[in-house]
């Protein structure tokens, strides 16, 4: 006979407690424990779609390797981050802020593959809304099926009957399992629904895409175990006010995690950007103070980005420091180095820095270009055209080397840059050893 009991589950980490606690003992989050009714019985009610046959043991030495052929998505930037295409039976989790383009990307996937039978599980939009968006994006495929079933057990029955080539679930937070009495979106429901869908994808040997919401801290909502259960985790990033979108890989069992895909959001949908450096740098040839071009690596992909700086006298007693796309703490460090090692009086100046295109760059090789832009604005001088920078700046004012310098130089040369300033290589200038050399070269 089934029994019911009440548990309190942390919505941040999934920790269980028999009583309510104001602070989670695992992740130390406040007011994150929510009541959940769990039904238990002597027999498990969870059904495995692949059957209940007993599996025998195999010797690892005797296991024959399997050769899988990747399935192309016909979206080049998506295939790039997946490692060359979708693997049969793989589970791909896509996270990102609301309105960033997750649903648009997956809907374009269905439109670009009219020869494949695709089931699109719509948990957040009606079928009419999806049809309107599909008409705006392009021709609707004859083999695209929309499902509005949100009970995961019934959804699995549909999938076993239809046997699609690709499954898309938008989103996993909207599904609900009959095995639990908690509401959709809770940690237990997300874990159970994902478990059953992953088993079904392995059984049918087809790719499964799961769309996941994110929390205000930027992490995918739900239990952390969800990211361990799937094969690939993709993060869709970008500014709502900008057109550029980045698709990053944070986990990939079938490929590298050092690749990014670049898209441009247009009225007609997402457009692949095969050469993002041309979008991130100015091509009008106008010389402006406070601007410099950096050669950075996003994953293993070299990019040319334009950094901007504005240095002006402080209007108030405390000078302002503002950064957009560049780490604020690193900006404070860089300003201290410029004042201590290069003699720039920045303690009484407002400093504002920005990375064009709305990107957030974590590569420390951008330090040299950022310092050049600050020096250019402070001295009110322009940086010569066809000049770019790539190097990390240390606390002693030294310019340090960066990884994959050959790829960076190759990308800059391909786009017509002649003066490439780095730690140890410069095609038309002497090598730069410290921040003083940078000030001297720019002041000439």
C-alpha positions as a Markdown table, in Angstrom:
| # | Residue | x | y | z |
|---|---|---|---|---|
| 1 | Unk | 0.0 | 0.0 | 0.0 |
| 2 | Unk | 1.3 | 3.4 | -1.0 |
| 3 | Unk | 2.3 | 5.8 | 1.7 |
| 4 | Unk | 2.7 | 9.6 | 1.5 |
| 5 | Unk | 5.2 | 11.7 | 3.4 |
| 6 | Unk | 6.3 | 15.3 | 3.4 |
| 7 | Unk | 9.8 | 16.4 | 2.6 |
| 8 | Unk | 11.4 | 19.8 | 2.3 |
| 9 | Unk | 13.6 | 20.1 | -0.8 |
| 10 | Unk | 16.1 | 22.9 | -1.4 |
| 11 | Unk | 15.4 | 24.5 | -4.7 |
| 12 | Unk | 19.0 | 25.5 | -5.1 |
| 13 | Unk | 20.9 | 22.3 | -4.6 |
| 14 | Unk | 18.2 | 19.5 | -4.1 |
| 15 | Unk | 19.1 | 18.7 | -0.5 |
| 16 | Unk | 16.3 | 16.9 | 1.4 |
| 17 | Unk | 15.1 | 17.6 | 5.0 |
| 18 | Unk | 12.3 | 16.0 | 7.0 |
| 19 | Unk | 11.5 | 19.5 | 8.4 |
| 20 | Unk | 11.6 | 23.0 | 7.2 |
| 21 | Unk | 14.9 | 24.9 | 7.7 |
| 22 | Unk | 15.5 | 28.6 | 7.1 |
| 23 | Unk | 19.0 | 27.9 | 5.8 |
| 24 | Unk | 19.9 | 24.9 | 3.6 |
| 25 | Unk | 22.6 | 22.8 | 5.3 |
| 26 | Unk | 24.2 | 21.9 | 2.0 |
| 27 | Unk | 24.4 | 25.1 | -0.1 |
| 28 | Unk | 23.7 | 27.5 | 2.7 |
| 29 | Unk | 20.9 | 29.3 | 0.7 |
| 30 | Unk | 18.3 | 31.1 | 2.7 |
| 31 | Unk | 14.5 | 30.4 | 2.4 |
| 32 | Unk | 15.1 | 27.8 | -0.4 |
| 33 | Unk | 13.4 | 24.9 | 1.3 |
| 34 | Unk | 10.0 | 24.1 | -0.2 |
| 35 | Unk | 7.5 | 21.4 | 0.9 |
| 36 | Unk | 7.0 | 18.4 | -1.4 |
| 37 | Unk | 4.7 | 15.4 | -1.0 |
| 38 | Unk | 6.4 | 12.2 | -1.9 |
| 39 | Unk | 4.5 | 8.9 | -2.4 |
| 40 | Unk | 6.4 | 5.7 | -1.6 |
| 41 | Unk | 5.4 | 2.1 | -2.0 |
| 42 | Unk | 7.0 | -1.3 | -1.6 |
| 43 | Unk | 7.3 | -1.6 | -5.4 |
| 44 | Unk | 8.9 | 1.0 | -7.6 |
| 45 | Unk | 6.4 | 2.9 | -9.8 |
| 46 | Unk | 9.1 | 4.2 | -12.2 |
| 47 | Unk | 9.0 | 2.4 | -15.5 |
| 48 | Unk | 12.0 | 1.9 | -17.7 |
| 49 | Unk | 11.2 | 2.3 | -21.3 |
| 50 | Unk | 14.0 | 0.0 | -22.4 |
| 51 | Unk | 12.5 | -3.0 | -20.6 |
| 52 | Unk | 13.4 | -5.0 | -17.5 |
| 53 | Unk | 15.6 | -7.7 | -18.9 |
| 54 | Unk | 18.5 | -8.5 | -16.7 |
| 55 | Unk | 21.8 | -7.3 | -18.2 |
| 56 | Unk | 24.9 | -9.5 | -18.0 |
| 57 | Unk | 28.4 | -8.4 | -17.3 |
| 58 | Unk | 31.0 | -7.9 | -20.0 |
| 59 | Unk | 34.7 | -7.9 | -19.9 |
| 60 | Unk | 36.1 | -4.5 | -20.9 |
| 61 | Unk | 38.7 | -6.2 | -23.0 |
| 62 | Unk | 36.1 | -8.1 | -25.0 |
| 63 | Unk | 33.8 | -5.2 | -25.7 |
| 64 | Unk | 33.8 | -4.3 | -29.4 |
| 65 | Unk | 34.1 | -0.5 | -30.1 |
| 66 | Unk | 31.1 | 1.0 | -31.8 |
| 67 | Unk | 31.4 | 3.4 | -34.7 |
| 68 | Unk | 28.8 | 6.1 | -34.7 |
| 69 | Unk | 28.2 | 8.5 | -37.5 |
| 70 | Unk | 27.4 | 12.1 | -36.5 |
| 71 | Unk | 24.1 | 13.6 | -37.6 |
| 72 | Unk | 24.6 | 17.0 | -39.2 |
| 73 | Unk | 22.2 | 19.7 | -38.0 |
| 74 | Unk | 22.8 | 21.8 | -41.2 |
| 75 | Unk | 23.6 | 24.7 | -38.8 |
| 76 | Unk | 27.4 | 25.1 | -39.1 |
| 77 | Unk | 27.9 | 27.0 | -35.9 |
| 78 | Unk | 25.9 | 24.5 | -33.9 |
| 79 | Unk | 27.8 | 21.6 | -35.4 |
| 80 | Unk | 31.0 | 23.3 | -34.5 |
| 81 | Unk | 30.2 | 23.4 | -30.8 |
| 82 | Unk | 28.9 | 19.9 | -30.8 |
| 83 | Unk | 32.1 | 18.6 | -32.2 |
| 84 | Unk | 31.0 | 18.0 | -35.8 |
| 85 | Unk | 27.3 | 17.1 | -35.4 |
| 86 | Unk | 24.8 | 15.3 | -33.2 |
| 87 | Unk | 25.6 | 11.8 | -31.9 |
| 88 | Unk | 22.8 | 9.2 | -32.0 |
| 89 | Unk | 21.3 | 8.9 | -28.5 |
| 90 | Unk | 23.0 | 12.0 | -27.2 |
| 91 | Unk | 21.3 | 14.4 | -24.8 |
| 92 | Unk | 22.0 | 18.1 | -25.3 |
| 93 | Unk | 21.0 | 20.7 | -22.6 |
| 94 | Unk | 20.7 | 24.3 | -23.8 |
| 95 | Unk | 20.5 | 27.0 | -21.2 |
| 96 | Unk | 20.3 | 30.8 | -21.5 |
| 97 | Unk | 18.4 | 33.9 | -20.4 |
| 98 | Unk | 14.8 | 34.4 | -21.4 |
| 99 | Unk | 14.4 | 35.8 | -25.0 |
| 100 | Unk | 18.0 | 35.2 | -25.9 |
| 101 | Unk | 17.0 | 32.8 | -28.8 |
| 102 | Unk | 17.1 | 29.2 | -27.5 |
| 103 | Unk | 13.6 | 28.4 | -29.0 |
| 104 | Unk | 14.5 | 30.2 | -32.2 |
| 105 | Unk | 17.7 | 28.2 | -32.7 |
| 106 | Unk | 15.9 | 24.8 | -32.1 |
| 107 | Unk | 13.0 | 25.8 | -34.4 |
| 108 | Unk | 15.5 | 26.7 | -37.1 |
| 109 | Unk | 17.0 | 23.3 | -36.6 |
| 110 | Unk | 13.6 | 21.7 | -37.5 |
| 111 | Unk | 13.2 | 23.9 | -40.5 |
| 112 | Unk | 16.6 | 23.1 | -41.9 |
| 113 | Unk | 16.1 | 19.4 | -41.7 |
| 114 | Unk | 12.9 | 18.7 | -43.7 |
| 115 | Unk | 14.0 | 15.1 | -44.4 |
| 116 | Unk | 14.0 | 14.2 | -40.7 |
| 117 | Unk | 11.1 | 13.4 | -38.5 |
| 118 | Unk | 11.2 | 15.8 | -35.5 |
| 119 | Unk | 9.0 | 16.0 | -32.5 |
| 120 | Unk | 8.9 | 19.4 | -30.9 |
| 121 | Unk | 7.5 | 19.3 | -27.3 |
| 122 | Unk | 6.0 | 22.8 | -26.6 |
| 123 | Unk | 5.7 | 23.3 | -22.9 |
| 124 | Unk | 5.8 | 27.1 | -22.9 |
| 125 | Unk | 4.0 | 28.1 | -26.1 |
| 126 | Unk | 0.9 | 27.0 | -27.9 |
| 127 | Unk | 1.1 | 25.3 | -31.2 |
| 128 | Unk | -0.3 | 28.4 | -32.9 |
| 129 | Unk | 2.5 | 30.5 | -31.5 |
| 130 | Unk | 5.1 | 28.1 | -32.8 |
| 131 | Unk | 3.4 | 28.0 | -36.2 |
| 132 | Unk | 3.5 | 31.8 | -36.4 |
| 133 | Unk | 7.2 | 31.9 | -35.6 |
| 134 | Unk | 8.0 | 29.1 | -38.0 |
| 135 | Unk | 6.2 | 30.9 | -40.8 |
| 136 | Unk | 8.4 | 34.0 | -40.1 |
| 137 | Unk | 11.6 | 32.0 | -40.1 |
| 138 | Unk | 11.0 | 30.0 | -43.2 |
| 139 | Unk | 9.2 | 27.1 | -44.9 |
| 140 | Unk | 7.6 | 24.7 | -42.4 |
| 141 | Unk | 8.7 | 21.1 | -42.7 |
| 142 | Unk | 6.2 | 18.4 | -43.4 |
| 143 | Unk | 7.8 | 16.0 | -40.9 |
| 144 | Unk | 7.8 | 18.4 | -37.9 |
| 145 | Unk | 5.3 | 17.4 | -35.3 |
| 146 | Unk | 4.2 | 19.5 | -32.3 |
| 147 | Unk | 3.3 | 17.9 | -29.0 |
| 148 | Unk | 1.7 | 19.8 | -26.1 |
| 149 | Unk | 1.8 | 16.7 | -23.8 |
| 150 | Unk | 3.4 | 17.7 | -20.5 |
| 151 | Unk | 3.0 | 14.3 | -18.6 |
| 152 | Unk | 6.3 | 12.6 | -19.3 |
| 153 | Unk | 4.9 | 9.1 | -19.1 |
| 154 | Unk | 2.3 | 9.9 | -21.8 |
| 155 | Unk | 4.9 | 11.8 | -23.8 |
| 156 | Unk | 7.2 | 8.7 | -23.8 |
| 157 | Unk | 4.3 | 6.6 | -25.2 |
| 158 | Unk | 4.0 | 9.1 | -28.1 |
| 159 | Unk | 7.7 | 9.0 | -28.8 |
| 160 | Unk | 7.7 | 5.2 | -28.8 |
| 161 | Unk | 4.9 | 5.2 | -31.3 |
| 162 | Unk | 6.2 | 7.9 | -33.6 |
| 163 | Unk | 9.9 | 7.0 | -33.4 |
| 164 | Unk | 11.2 | 10.4 | -34.5 |
| 165 | Unk | 14.8 | 11.2 | -35.7 |
| 166 | Unk | 15.2 | 14.2 | -33.3 |
| 167 | Unk | 13.4 | 15.1 | -30.1 |
| 168 | Unk | 13.2 | 18.7 | -28.8 |
| 169 | Unk | 11.8 | 19.5 | -25.4 |
| 170 | Unk | 11.1 | 23.2 | -24.6 |
| 171 | Unk | 11.5 | 23.3 | -21.7 |
| 172 | Unk | 12.3 | 20.5 | -19.2 |
| 173 | Unk | 11.0 | 22.7 | -16.3 |
| 174 | Unk | 7.4 | 22.4 | -17.7 |
| 175 | Unk | 7.2 | 18.6 | -17.7 |
| 176 | Unk | 5.6 | 16.6 | -14.9 |
| 177 | Unk | 5.8 | 12.9 | -13.8 |
| 178 | Unk | 3.0 | 10.9 | -12.4 |
| 179 | Unk | 5.4 | 9.3 | -10.0 |
| 180 | Unk | 5.6 | 12.5 | -8.0 |
| 181 | Unk | 2.9 | 14.8 | -6.6 |
| 182 | Unk | 5.0 | 17.9 | -6.6 |
| 183 | Unk | 4.4 | 20.7 | -9.1 |
| 184 | Unk | 6.3 | 21.1 | -12.4 |
| 185 | Unk | 9.6 | 23.0 | -12.1 |
| 186 | Unk | 10.6 | 21.6 | -8.7 |
| 187 | Unk | 13.9 | 19.8 | -8.4 |
| 188 | Unk | 12.4 | 16.4 | -8.0 |
| 189 | Unk | 10.1 | 16.8 | -11.0 |
| 190 | Unk | 13.0 | 18.0 | -13.2 |
| 191 | Unk | 15.2 | 15.1 | -12.2 |
| 192 | Unk | 12.5 | 12.5 | -12.7 |
| 193 | Unk | 11.3 | 13.9 | -16.0 |
| 194 | Unk | 14.9 | 14.2 | -17.3 |
| 195 | Unk | 15.6 | 10.7 | -16.2 |
| 196 | Unk | 12.7 | 9.2 | -18.2 |
| 197 | Unk | 13.4 | 11.3 | -21.3 |
| 198 | Unk | 17.1 | 10.4 | -21.3 |
| 199 | Unk | 16.2 | 6.7 | -21.1 |
| 200 | Unk | 13.8 | 7.1 | -24.0 |
| 201 | Unk | 16.4 | 8.9 | -26.1 |
| 202 | Unk | 18.9 | 6.1 | -25.5 |
| 203 | Unk | 16.3 | 3.5 | -26.3 |
| 204 | Unk | 15.3 | 5.1 | -29.6 |
| 205 | Unk | 19.0 | 6.0 | -30.3 |
| 206 | Unk | 18.1 | 9.6 | -31.4 |
| 207 | Unk | 19.4 | 13.0 | -30.3 |
| 208 | Unk | 17.4 | 14.8 | -27.6 |
| 209 | Unk | 17.5 | 18.5 | -27.0 |
| 210 | Unk | 16.4 | 19.9 | -23.6 |
| 211 | Unk | 15.9 | 23.6 | -23.0 |
| 212 | Unk | 16.7 | 24.7 | -19.5 |
| 213 | Unk | 15.8 | 27.9 | -17.6 |
| 214 | Unk | 18.5 | 29.7 | -15.7 |
| 215 | Unk | 18.5 | 31.3 | -12.3 |
| 216 | Unk | 19.4 | 34.9 | -11.6 |
| 217 | Unk | 22.9 | 33.9 | -10.9 |
| 218 | Unk | 23.3 | 32.5 | -14.4 |
| 219 | Unk | 23.2 | 28.8 | -13.6 |
| 220 | Unk | 20.7 | 26.3 | -15.1 |
| 221 | Unk | 17.7 | 26.0 | -12.8 |
| 222 | Unk | 17.1 | 22.6 | -11.2 |
| 223 | Unk | 19.3 | 20.1 | -9.6 |
| 224 | Unk | 23.0 | 20.1 | -10.5 |
| 225 | Unk | 22.7 | 16.4 | -11.3 |
| 226 | Unk | 20.8 | 17.4 | -14.4 |
| 227 | Unk | 24.0 | 18.7 | -16.0 |
| 228 | Unk | 25.7 | 15.4 | -15.0 |
| 229 | Unk | 23.0 | 13.3 | -16.6 |
| 230 | Unk | 23.2 | 14.8 | -20.0 |
| 231 | Unk | 26.0 | 14.4 | -22.5 |
| 232 | Unk | 26.4 | 18.0 | -23.7 |
| 233 | Unk | 25.7 | 21.3 | -22.0 |
| 234 | Unk | 25.5 | 24.4 | -24.1 |
| 235 | Unk | 25.1 | 28.0 | -22.9 |
| 236 | Unk | 23.5 | 30.6 | -25.1 |
| 237 | Unk | 24.8 | 34.1 | -24.3 |
| 238 | Unk | 24.4 | 37.6 | -25.5 |
| 239 | Unk | 23.0 | 41.1 | -24.7 |
| 240 | Unk | 19.3 | 41.7 | -25.4 |
| 241 | Unk | 20.2 | 45.1 | -26.8 |
| 242 | Unk | 22.8 | 43.7 | -29.1 |
| 243 | Unk | 22.5 | 41.4 | -32.1 |
| 244 | Unk | 25.4 | 39.1 | -31.4 |
| 245 | Unk | 24.8 | 35.7 | -29.7 |
| 246 | Unk | 27.5 | 33.2 | -28.5 |
| 247 | Unk | 26.9 | 29.5 | -28.1 |
| 248 | Unk | 29.4 | 28.0 | -25.7 |
| 249 | Unk | 30.1 | 24.4 | -24.7 |
| 250 | Unk | 30.6 | 23.8 | -21.0 |
| 251 | Unk | 30.5 | 20.0 | -21.2 |
| 252 | Unk | 30.7 | 17.6 | -24.1 |
| 253 | Unk | 31.3 | 13.9 | -23.9 |
| 254 | Unk | 31.7 | 13.6 | -27.6 |
| 255 | Unk | 33.9 | 16.5 | -28.5 |
| 256 | Unk | 35.9 | 19.5 | -27.3 |
| 257 | Unk | 34.6 | 22.2 | -24.9 |
| 258 | Unk | 36.9 | 24.8 | -26.4 |
| 259 | Unk | 34.6 | 25.8 | -29.3 |
| 260 | Unk | 32.1 | 28.6 | -29.6 |
| 261 | Unk | 29.4 | 29.3 | -32.2 |
| 262 | Unk | 28.6 | 32.9 | -33.2 |
| 263 | Unk | 25.1 | 34.0 | -34.4 |
| 264 | Unk | 23.5 | 37.3 | -35.3 |
| 265 | Unk | 19.9 | 37.9 | -34.3 |
| 266 | Unk | 17.9 | 39.3 | -37.1 |
| 267 | Unk | 14.2 | 39.8 | -37.8 |
| 268 | Unk | 14.2 | 36.6 | -39.8 |
| 269 | Unk | 15.9 | 34.6 | -37.1 |
| 270 | Unk | 19.5 | 33.6 | -36.2 |
| 271 | Unk | 22.2 | 34.0 | -38.9 |
| 272 | Unk | 25.4 | 32.2 | -38.7 |
| 273 | Unk | 28.5 | 34.4 | -38.4 |
| 274 | Unk | 31.5 | 32.6 | -39.9 |
| 275 | Unk | 33.8 | 35.6 | -39.5 |
| 276 | Unk | 32.9 | 37.4 | -36.3 |
| 277 | Unk | 36.0 | 39.6 | -36.3 |
| 278 | Unk | 34.6 | 41.7 | -39.1 |
| 279 | Unk | 31.5 | 42.4 | -37.0 |
| 280 | Unk | 33.4 | 43.3 | -33.8 |
| 281 | Unk | 35.8 | 45.8 | -35.3 |
| 282 | Unk | 35.2 | 49.1 | -37.1 |
| 283 | Unk | 35.9 | 49.1 | -40.9 |
| 284 | Unk | 35.2 | 52.8 | -41.6 |
| 285 | Unk | 38.9 | 53.7 | -41.1 |
| 286 | Unk | 38.2 | 56.7 | -38.8 |
| 287 | Unk | 40.8 | 57.3 | -36.2 |
| 288 | Unk | 39.4 | 57.9 | -32.7 |
| 289 | Unk | 41.1 | 58.3 | -29.4 |
| 290 | Unk | 40.5 | 55.7 | -26.7 |
| 291 | Unk | 40.0 | 52.8 | -29.0 |
| 292 | Unk | 42.2 | 49.7 | -29.6 |
| 293 | Unk | 41.8 | 46.3 | -31.2 |
| 294 | Unk | 42.6 | 43.2 | -29.2 |
| 295 | Unk | 43.3 | 39.6 | -30.4 |
| 296 | Unk | 41.6 | 37.3 | -28.0 |
| 297 | Unk | 40.7 | 33.6 | -27.9 |
| 298 | Unk | 37.2 | 32.4 | -27.2 |
| 299 | Unk | 37.9 | 28.7 | -26.7 |
| 300 | Unk | 40.3 | 27.9 | -29.5 |
| 301 | Unk | 38.8 | 30.4 | -31.9 |
| 302 | Unk | 40.7 | 33.7 | -32.3 |
| 303 | Unk | 38.6 | 36.9 | -32.4 |
| 304 | Unk | 39.4 | 40.5 | -33.1 |
| 305 | Unk | 37.4 | 42.8 | -30.8 |
| 306 | Unk | 37.4 | 46.5 | -30.3 |
| 307 | Unk | 37.9 | 47.9 | -26.8 |
| 308 | Unk | 37.0 | 51.4 | -25.9 |
| 309 | Unk | 38.0 | 53.6 | -23.0 |
| 310 | Unk | 37.1 | 57.1 | -21.8 |
| 311 | Unk | 39.2 | 58.9 | -19.3 |
| 312 | Unk | 38.0 | 62.3 | -18.0 |
| 313 | Unk | 38.5 | 64.5 | -15.0 |
| 314 | Unk | 36.4 | 63.4 | -12.0 |
| 315 | Unk | 33.4 | 65.7 | -11.5 |
| 316 | Unk | 32.8 | 64.5 | -7.9 |
| 317 | Unk | 35.1 | 63.7 | -5.1 |
| 318 | Unk | 35.3 | 60.0 | -5.8 |
| 319 | Unk | 36.4 | 59.0 | -9.3 |
| 320 | Unk | 34.1 | 56.5 | -11.1 |
| 321 | Unk | 35.1 | 53.2 | -12.4 |
| 322 | Unk | 32.7 | 51.5 | -14.9 |
| 323 | Unk | 33.3 | 48.5 | -17.1 |
| 324 | Unk | 31.1 | 46.7 | -19.6 |
| 325 | Unk | 32.2 | 43.3 | -20.8 |
| 326 | Unk | 35.5 | 43.5 | -18.9 |
| 327 | Unk | 36.1 | 42.3 | -15.3 |
| 328 | Unk | 35.7 | 45.2 | -12.9 |
| 329 | Unk | 38.3 | 44.0 | -10.5 |
| 330 | Unk | 40.8 | 43.5 | -13.3 |
| 331 | Unk | 40.1 | 47.0 | -14.4 |
| 332 | Unk | 41.0 | 48.4 | -11.0 |
| 333 | Unk | 44.2 | 46.3 | -11.0 |
| 334 | Unk | 45.1 | 47.6 | -14.5 |
| 335 | Unk | 44.5 | 51.2 | -13.4 |
| 336 | Unk | 46.8 | 50.7 | -10.4 |
| 337 | Unk | 49.5 | 49.3 | -12.6 |
| 338 | Unk | 49.3 | 52.2 | -15.0 |
| 339 | Unk | 49.6 | 54.7 | -12.2 |
| 340 | Unk | 52.4 | 53.0 | -10.4 |
| 341 | Unk | 54.5 | 51.7 | -13.3 |
| 342 | Unk | 53.7 | 54.1 | -16.1 |
| 343 | Unk | 53.2 | 57.3 | -14.1 |
| 344 | Unk | 49.6 | 58.1 | -15.4 |
| 345 | Unk | 47.7 | 60.1 | -12.8 |
| 346 | Unk | 44.4 | 58.2 | -12.9 |
| 347 | Unk | 43.4 | 58.4 | -9.2 |
| 348 | Unk | 41.6 | 61.7 | -10.0 |
| 349 | Unk | 40.1 | 60.6 | -13.3 |
| 350 | Unk | 36.8 | 58.9 | -14.2 |
| 351 | Unk | 37.5 | 55.8 | -16.3 |
| 352 | Unk | 34.8 | 54.0 | -18.4 |
| 353 | Unk | 35.7 | 51.0 | -20.5 |
| 354 | Unk | 33.6 | 49.0 | -22.9 |
| 355 | Unk | 33.9 | 46.0 | -25.3 |
| 356 | Unk | 32.1 | 46.6 | -28.5 |
| 357 | Unk | 29.4 | 44.2 | -29.6 |
| 358 | Unk | 28.2 | 43.5 | -26.1 |
| 359 | Unk | 30.7 | 40.6 | -25.5 |
| 360 | Unk | 32.1 | 39.5 | -22.2 |
| 361 | Unk | 35.7 | 38.6 | -22.6 |
| 362 | Unk | 37.5 | 36.5 | -20.0 |
| 363 | Unk | 40.8 | 36.1 | -21.9 |
| 364 | Unk | 43.5 | 38.0 | -20.1 |
| 365 | Unk | 45.2 | 38.7 | -23.5 |
| 366 | Unk | 42.8 | 41.7 | -23.7 |
| 367 | Unk | 44.8 | 43.5 | -21.0 |
| 368 | Unk | 47.3 | 45.0 | -23.4 |
| 369 | Unk | 44.6 | 46.5 | -25.7 |
| 370 | Unk | 42.6 | 47.8 | -22.7 |
| 371 | Unk | 45.7 | 49.5 | -21.4 |
| 372 | Unk | 46.4 | 51.0 | -24.8 |
| 373 | Unk | 42.9 | 52.3 | -25.1 |
| 374 | Unk | 43.2 | 53.9 | -21.6 |
| 375 | Unk | 46.5 | 55.5 | -22.5 |
| 376 | Unk | 45.1 | 56.7 | -25.8 |
| 377 | Unk | 42.2 | 58.5 | -24.1 |
| 378 | Unk | 44.4 | 59.8 | -21.2 |
| 379 | Unk | 47.0 | 61.3 | -23.6 |
| 380 | Unk | 44.4 | 62.2 | -26.2 |
| 381 | Unk | 46.3 | 60.5 | -29.0 |
| 382 | Unk | 45.1 | 58.1 | -31.7 |
| 383 | Unk | 46.5 | 54.6 | -32.2 |
| 384 | Unk | 47.9 | 54.1 | -35.7 |
| 385 | Unk | 45.6 | 52.1 | -38.0 |
| 386 | Unk | 46.2 | 48.4 | -38.7 |
| 387 | Unk | 47.5 | 48.0 | -35.1 |
| 388 | Unk | 46.4 | 45.4 | -32.6 |
| 389 | Unk | 47.5 | 44.1 | -29.3 |
| 390 | Unk | 47.5 | 40.7 | -27.5 |
| 391 | Unk | 49.2 | 40.3 | -24.1 |
| 392 | Unk | 48.6 | 39.9 | -20.4 |
| 393 | Unk | 49.8 | 42.6 | -18.0 |
| 394 | Unk | 51.1 | 41.6 | -14.6 |
| 395 | Unk | 51.3 | 43.5 | -11.3 |
| 396 | Unk | 54.9 | 44.5 | -11.9 |
| 397 | Unk | 53.9 | 46.1 | -15.2 |
| 398 | Unk | 55.4 | 43.4 | -17.3 |
| 399 | Unk | 53.7 | 42.1 | -20.5 |
| 400 | Unk | 53.3 | 38.4 | -20.3 |
| 401 | Unk | 53.0 | 35.9 | -23.1 |
| 402 | Unk | 49.6 | 34.3 | -24.0 |
| 403 | Unk | 48.7 | 30.9 | -25.4 |
| 404 | Unk | 48.2 | 30.1 | -29.1 |
| 405 | Unk | 50.0 | 33.2 | -30.2 |
| 406 | Unk | 50.6 | 31.8 | -33.7 |
| 407 | Unk | 46.8 | 31.5 | -34.2 |
| 408 | Unk | 46.3 | 35.1 | -33.0 |
| 409 | Unk | 48.9 | 36.5 | -35.3 |
| 410 | Unk | 47.5 | 34.5 | -38.2 |
| 411 | Unk | 44.0 | 35.9 | -37.7 |
| 412 | Unk | 45.2 | 39.4 | -37.4 |
| 413 | Unk | 47.3 | 39.1 | -40.5 |
| 414 | Unk | 44.4 | 37.7 | -42.4 |
| 415 | Unk | 42.3 | 40.8 | -41.6 |
| 416 | Unk | 45.1 | 43.2 | -42.7 |
| 417 | Unk | 46.7 | 44.2 | -39.4 |
| 418 | Unk | 50.4 | 45.0 | -39.9 |
| 419 | Unk | 51.5 | 46.1 | -36.4 |
| 420 | Unk | 50.8 | 43.2 | -34.0 |
| 421 | Unk | 52.1 | 44.0 | -30.6 |
| 422 | Unk | 52.6 | 41.0 | -28.3 |
| 423 | Unk | 55.0 | 39.9 | -25.6 |
| 424 | Unk | 57.6 | 38.5 | -27.9 |
| 425 | Unk | 56.5 | 39.1 | -31.5 |
| 426 | Unk | 55.8 | 42.3 | -33.3 |
| 427 | Unk | 55.9 | 42.5 | -37.1 |
| 428 | Unk | 56.9 | 46.2 | -37.5 |
| 429 | Unk | 57.8 | 47.4 | -34.0 |
| 430 | Unk | 60.2 | 46.2 | -31.3 |
| 431 | Unk | 59.0 | 43.7 | -28.8 |
| 432 | Unk | 57.2 | 45.1 | -25.8 |
| 433 | Unk | 58.5 | 44.0 | -22.4 |
| 434 | Unk | 56.6 | 46.2 | -20.0 |
| 435 | Unk | 53.9 | 48.8 | -19.7 |
| 436 | Unk | 56.5 | 51.6 | -20.1 |
| 437 | Unk | 57.3 | 50.3 | -23.6 |
| 438 | Unk | 53.6 | 50.5 | -24.5 |
| 439 | Unk | 53.4 | 54.1 | -23.3 |
| 440 | Unk | 56.6 | 55.0 | -25.2 |
| 441 | Unk | 55.4 | 53.5 | -28.5 |
| 442 | Unk | 51.9 | 55.1 | -28.3 |
| 443 | Unk | 53.4 | 58.5 | -27.5 |
| 444 | Unk | 55.7 | 58.5 | -30.5 |
